[in-house]
């Protein structure tokens, strides 16, 4: 079996939401650009957690996927809320989606 045939050896991990996760821990958007554009205040791990939150996953699911304790995920969520200036999951998701939405270019 070649190295190319073994999942994960080439740094091609995929999150629960289908976004690629590189070796450096940065989530990548569908076009290969770093996820969280406009959310540069978030760490790479916080962007990864926020991406999974926006995908509709619970803290327990995120913890299992990222091999973290659920309390660690809760701490990430708390810091994300603080950095985004929001008080709830729906607000955080709305902010995340609004900043990641492609801008319409005219003419």
C-alpha positions as CSV (number, residue, x, y, z in Angstrom):
1,X,0.0,0.0,0.0
2,X,1.4,3.4,-1.0
3,X,1.6,6.4,1.3
4,X,-1.0,8.1,-1.0
5,X,-3.5,5.3,-0.3
6,X,-3.5,5.8,3.4
7,X,-6.0,8.4,4.5
8,X,-4.5,11.2,6.6
9,X,-0.9,10.7,5.7
10,X,-1.0,13.6,3.2
11,X,-2.6,16.0,5.6
12,X,-6.0,15.6,4.1
13,X,-8.2,15.3,7.1
14,X,-11.9,16.2,6.6
15,X,-14.1,17.8,9.3
16,X,-17.6,16.7,10.1
17,X,-18.9,19.5,7.8
18,X,-16.8,18.3,4.8
19,X,-14.2,21.0,5.0
20,X,-10.6,20.0,4.6
21,X,-8.3,20.3,7.6
22,X,-4.6,20.8,6.8
23,X,-1.6,19.5,8.7
24,X,-1.1,22.9,10.3
25,X,-4.5,22.6,11.9
26,X,-6.0,25.3,9.8
27,X,-9.4,24.6,8.4
28,X,-9.6,25.3,4.7
29,X,-12.7,26.6,2.8
30,X,-14.0,24.9,-0.3
31,X,-11.8,27.0,-2.5
32,X,-8.7,26.2,-0.5
33,X,-8.5,29.5,1.2
34,X,-8.2,29.6,5.0
35,X,-11.6,29.3,6.7
36,X,-12.6,32.2,8.9
37,X,-11.7,35.0,6.6
38,X,-12.8,38.0,8.5
39,X,-12.6,36.1,11.7
40,X,-8.8,36.5,12.2
41,X,-9.3,37.0,15.9
42,X,-10.1,33.3,16.3
43,X,-7.3,30.7,16.6
44,X,-7.1,27.9,14.2
45,X,-8.7,25.5,16.7
46,X,-11.5,28.0,17.4
47,X,-12.2,28.4,13.7
48,X,-12.3,24.6,13.4
49,X,-14.8,24.4,16.4
50,X,-16.9,27.2,15.0
51,X,-17.0,25.5,11.6
52,X,-18.4,22.4,13.3
53,X,-20.8,24.4,15.3
54,X,-22.1,26.0,12.1
55,X,-22.5,22.6,10.7
56,X,-25.1,21.8,13.4
57,X,-22.9,19.6,15.6
58,X,-23.3,19.4,19.4
59,X,-20.4,20.0,21.8
60,X,-20.3,16.3,22.4
61,X,-20.0,15.5,18.7
62,X,-17.3,18.1,18.3
63,X,-15.4,16.7,21.3
64,X,-15.5,13.2,19.9
65,X,-14.5,14.3,16.4
66,X,-11.5,16.4,17.6
67,X,-10.5,14.0,20.4
68,X,-11.1,16.6,23.1
69,X,-12.9,16.6,26.4
70,X,-16.4,18.1,26.2
71,X,-15.3,20.7,28.8
72,X,-12.5,21.8,26.5
73,X,-15.0,22.3,23.6
74,X,-17.2,24.3,26.0
75,X,-14.2,26.5,26.8
76,X,-13.5,27.0,23.1
77,X,-17.2,27.9,22.6
78,X,-17.0,30.4,25.4
79,X,-13.9,32.1,24.0
80,X,-15.5,32.1,20.5
81,X,-18.6,33.9,21.8
82,X,-16.4,36.4,23.6
83,X,-14.3,37.1,20.6
84,X,-17.3,37.4,18.2
85,X,-19.2,39.5,20.7
86,X,-22.2,37.2,20.8
87,X,-24.2,35.5,23.6
88,X,-25.6,32.4,21.9
89,X,-25.0,29.6,19.4
90,X,-27.5,31.0,16.8
91,X,-25.8,34.5,17.0
92,X,-22.4,32.9,16.6
93,X,-23.6,30.9,13.6
94,X,-25.2,33.9,12.0
95,X,-22.0,35.9,12.4
96,X,-19.9,33.1,11.1
97,X,-22.0,32.6,8.0
98,X,-22.3,36.3,7.3
99,X,-18.5,36.8,7.4
100,X,-17.9,33.7,5.2
101,X,-20.5,34.5,2.6
102,X,-19.1,35.3,-0.8
103,X,-19.4,39.0,-1.6
104,X,-21.4,39.8,-4.8
105,X,-19.2,41.5,-7.4
106,X,-20.9,43.7,-9.9
107,X,-19.7,44.4,-13.4
